[in-house]
Amino acid sequence: MVKIKINKSNKFIYIQAIDDDGKVLFGIRKSKKMIESKRGGLEMAEKLLNLKIKQVVFDRNRYRYQGRVKEVAEGLRGGGIKV
């Protein structure tokens, strides 16, 4: 199972896809705007589908499920990934 991990800073949101062994498959860095967070989720979904991954576990870290974190999850779902 692949885990999607979120980290935020004041300028960027970082989205990483991590496999079961703890190896980072790929990561995306987007600006802090909400629309960019959703685009990041869509880009992540496209890359995951290219790797034939259709289901992930969403690790929001210590962040609440709102704002940019929620937009990333909605972007993943909108791209066809089951979260």
N, C-alpha and C positions, 0 to 999 in steps of 0.2 A: 504494500500500500504506500502510496506517495503522500507526503505531508506538505502542505503549503504553509509556510511560515511568514508572518508579517512583522516588520519592524518599522518604526516611524522616527523621523527626526523633525526638526523645525522646518527643513527645506524639502525633504524627500520622504517617499514611502518605498520601502524595499520589500520585494516579494520573492521568495525562494521556493523552489521545488526540491524536496529532500527525499531520497529513497529510504528503504528499510535499513540499509547499512549505515546511514548517516552521511552518505555522499551527496553533495549538492549537485543536482542535475543541471540547473541553470537558475539564473536570477534576473530580475528586472528592477530598475530604479526609475521611479516617476516623480514628478514634482508634487508639491503638496496640495494641488487643486483636486477637488472631488472628481471632476470629469476625467482627469488624468488617472486617477485611481481605478475608475471603471475601465478605461482603456488598457491599463496594466493587467486587469483581470481577464479581459478579452484576449490580449496578447498571450498571456499565460495559458489560457484555454486552448488557443490555436497550437502552441508548442506542445502541450500535453497530448492533444489529439494526434499530432504528427508522430508522437512516440507510442501511440495506441493506448493511452491511459485515459480512462473514462470516469474514474472515481477517485477522489482524494479526501484526505482528512484536513480540515481547516484549523490551523493553530493560530489563534489571534493574539497569542502571547499574553501580556497583561492588560491589553487594551479592550475597552468596551466594544460591543458589537453595535457601532454607530458610526456615522460619518464616513471617513475614508476606508475604514476596515469593512464596513457594510458594502460600500461600492465595489471593492475588490471581489467580495463573495458574489455579489450580483453579476459582476462581469464574468466570473467563472461560470456561473449558472447560465448566463446568457450565451456563452460560448459552447454550451453543450456538455459541461462537466458536472457530474453529480457530486455535490459537496455534502 
